[in-house]
């Protein structure tokens, strides 16, 4: 059994909503999870007026996420919420029990932090500098995971990203290893020509290698 779920149960709150209790931690109020979520998001209301992309650390059972979506919907015509959750069992129970109706919300599960940073869609999302909101109970329960995520430093050696390139870009790697590759990227920047997809990838990788994600 996964130690993270050694004591795992779904309880009913006083108003009938599902509340996960994992290793003694209640992920939401056992009285009224929705009212708790409203009070929690009030502290982020001003930021949500100006940010239409949000990264949430911790799924819980989604009540706080739905409240974030409600705020975003009132201020933005277009918005996106990504939830980072390291507990697959919790995700499965949430989806089978209630799941999100809002298609602007996406849950991401990666067991290893480094795998998040080889997911090009996730890295692209981070490059848009989303507002980061941590769900306190989830953070307490998965403190080591989320702390490592917030302190993660992307490898500075561009060769670490070879595996996520297209076949054409990988051939460029093979022909231009080391400093020659940096010169190739610099040539793209200075050429003034219309960029192709592979050019964009290499320029993006050049940016990624210097990223330092801090919470």
C-alpha positions in Angstrom: 0.0 0.0 0.0 1.1 3.5 -0.8 2.2 5.0 2.6 0.6 8.3 1.6 -2.8 6.4 1.7 -2.1 4.2 4.7 -5.2 5.8 6.4 -7.6 6.8 3.7 -11.3 7.3 3.8 -14.0 9.5 2.3 -16.4 11.0 4.9 -19.5 13.1 4.6 -19.6 16.7 5.8 -22.4 18.0 7.8 -24.0 19.3 4.6 -23.6 16.0 2.8 -20.5 16.7 0.7 -17.6 14.3 0.4 -14.4 15.1 2.4 -11.3 12.9 2.0 -9.4 12.2 5.2 -5.9 11.0 4.6 -3.5 10.0 7.3 -5.5 12.0 9.8 -5.6 15.2 7.6 -9.1 16.5 6.6 -8.7 18.0 3.2 -11.8 20.2 3.7 -14.0 21.3 6.4 -16.2 18.5 7.9 -18.9 21.1 8.4 -19.2 23.0 5.1 -16.5 22.6 2.5 -18.0 25.2 0.1 -18.2 27.9 2.7 -14.6 27.2 3.7 -13.5 27.4 0.1 -15.2 30.8 -0.3 -13.4 32.2 2.7 -10.1 30.7 1.4 -10.4 32.2 -2.0 -11.3 35.7 -0.6 -7.6 36.0 0.2 -6.7 35.6 -3.4 -9.6 37.6 -5.0 -7.5 40.6 -5.9 -4.8 38.5 -7.7 -7.5 36.6 -9.6 -8.8 39.8 -11.1 -5.6 40.2 -13.1 -4.4 36.6 -13.6 -6.4 34.3 -15.9 -4.1 31.4 -15.5 -3.8 29.6 -12.1 -1.7 26.7 -10.9 -3.3 25.0 -7.9 -1.1 22.9 -5.6 -3.4 20.2 -4.4 -6.8 18.8 -5.6 -8.4 18.0 -2.3 -11.9 17.2 -3.5 -12.1 20.3 -5.8 -14.2 22.7 -3.7 -11.5 25.4 -3.6 -10.8 24.9 -7.3 -14.5 25.5 -8.2 -14.4 28.7 -6.2 -11.3 29.8 -8.1 -13.1 29.1 -11.4 -16.1 31.1 -10.3 -13.9 34.1 -9.5 -12.0 33.8 -12.8 -15.2 33.5 -14.8 -16.5 36.7 -13.3 -13.4 38.7 -14.5 -12.1 36.9 -17.6 -13.6 35.7 -20.8 -10.9 33.1 -21.1 -9.1 31.4 -18.2 -7.3 28.1 -17.4 -6.7 26.2 -14.2 -4.1 23.5 -13.8 -4.1 21.4 -10.6 -0.9 19.6 -9.6 -1.8 16.5 -7.5 0.6 13.7 -6.5 -2.0 11.2 -5.2 -3.5 9.1 -8.0 -6.0 7.4 -5.7 -7.4 10.7 -4.7 -7.7 11.8 -8.4 -9.5 8.6 -9.3 -12.0 8.9 -6.4 -12.7 12.5 -7.3 -13.3 11.7 -10.9 -15.6 8.8 -10.1 -17.5 10.7 -7.4 -18.0 14.3 -8.6 -15.4 15.5 -11.2 -15.3 19.0 -12.7 -17.9 20.1 -15.2 -15.7 23.1 -16.2 -13.5 22.2 -19.1 -11.1 25.0 -18.3 -9.8 22.9 -15.4 -7.2 20.2 -15.8 -5.6 17.8 -13.3 -1.9 16.8 -13.8 -0.4 13.8 -12.0 3.4 13.1 -12.2 5.0 10.9 -9.6 8.4 12.4 -10.2 9.0 16.1 -10.2 11.5 15.9 -13.0 8.8 14.4 -15.3 6.8 17.6 -14.9 9.6 19.5 -16.6 9.8 17.3 -19.6 6.1 17.8 -20.2 6.2 20.5 -22.8 2.6 21.6 -22.3 3.2 22.0 -18.6 6.4 23.9 -19.1 4.7 26.2 -21.6 2.0 26.9 -19.0 4.6 27.8 -16.4 6.3 30.2 -18.8 3.0 32.2 -18.8 3.7 32.9 -15.1 0.4 31.7 -13.7 -0.8 32.6 -10.3 0.2 29.8 -7.8 -2.3 29.0 -5.1 -1.5 26.2 -2.6 -4.3 24.3 -1.0 -3.1 24.3 2.6 -4.3 20.9 3.7 -3.0 19.2 0.5 0.3 21.1 1.0 0.7 19.8 4.6 -0.1 16.2 3.4 2.4 16.4 0.5 4.9 18.9 1.8 8.0 17.1 0.5 6.5 16.8 -3.0 5.3 20.4 -3.3 8.4 21.9 -1.7 10.6 20.1 -4.2 8.4 21.3 -7.0 8.7 25.0 -5.9 12.4 24.7 -5.4 13.1 22.8 -8.6 15.9 24.1 -10.8 15.7 23.1 -14.5 19.0 21.6 -15.7 21.1 24.2 -17.4 22.6 21.7 -19.9 20.4 21.9 -22.9 21.2 18.3 -23.8 18.8 17.2 -20.9 15.9 18.3 -23.2 16.9 16.3 -26.3 14.3 13.6 -25.7 11.3 16.1 -26.0 12.4 17.5 -29.4 11.0 16.5 -32.8 13.0 14.1 -35.0 14.3 17.0 -37.0 15.5 19.0 -34.0 17.1 15.9 -32.6 19.1 15.6 -35.8 20.3 19.2 -35.2 21.4 18.2 -31.7 23.4 15.3 -33.2 25.1 17.6 -35.7 25.7 20.6 -33.3 26.6 19.3 -29.9 28.1 21.5 -27.2 28.9 25.1 -28.0 28.1 24.7 -31.7 24.4 24.3 -30.7 24.5 27.6 -28.8 25.9 29.2 -31.9 23.1 27.6 -34.0 20.5 29.0 -31.6 22.1 32.5 -31.7 22.0 32.3 -35.5 18.3 31.7 -35.4 17.8 34.8 -33.3 19.9 36.9 -35.6 18.8 35.6 -39.0 15.5 37.6 -39.3 14.0 34.7 -41.3 10.5 33.4 -40.8 10.8 30.8 -38.0 9.8 27.2 -38.4 8.4 25.0 -35.7 11.8 23.4 -34.9 13.3 26.9 -34.6 10.7 27.8 -32.0 11.4 24.6 -30.1 15.1 25.3 -29.9 14.5 28.9 -28.8 12.1 27.7 -26.2 14.6 25.2 -24.9 17.2 27.9 -24.7 14.9 29.7 -22.4 13.9 26.6 -20.4 17.5 25.8 -19.5 17.8 29.0 -17.5 14.5 28.8 -15.7 14.5 28.6 -11.9 11.0 27.8 -10.5 10.7 29.2 -7.0 7.6 29.4 -4.9 
